[in-house]
Amino acid sequence: MTVWIALALSLLVSLITVLASRGVIPNNGLVGIRTPAITYSDNSWRQGHAAATPVIIATTVIVVFGAILLLIVTRDSTTDATNFAGLGLLALEVVGIVAAAIRGNKYASRDLQNQP
């Protein structure tokens, strides 16, 4: 079951990050990377998410391939071993989200420094 949760979370985070970087999801208080630098303006919102996107996409690719491989090898998503490996995929997703937020915040902060 944790494999499916990791897979769904990874795809959802990727979708939100990409849509926020394109301005489809506007600066808001509900979804997206929530740091003061990123939420400062609409421009910093888009730039921060655009900078985070490559990290999120790379994490998603790894999680998706890992989940597919895990489900093929075990042929069952309910075994203890599969659930334990699924926790590893979830942990990887969390690390990817944190790394993406750090990168996005760094780029958004640069935009703040360039403000008059």
Buried (B, 14 or more C-beta within 10 A) or exposed (E): EBBEBBBEBBEEBBBBBBBBBEBEBEBEEEEBBEBEBBBBBEBBBBBBBBBBBEBBBBBBEBBBEBBEEBBEEBEEBEEEEBBEBBBBBBEBBEEBBEBBBBBBBBBBBBBBEEEE
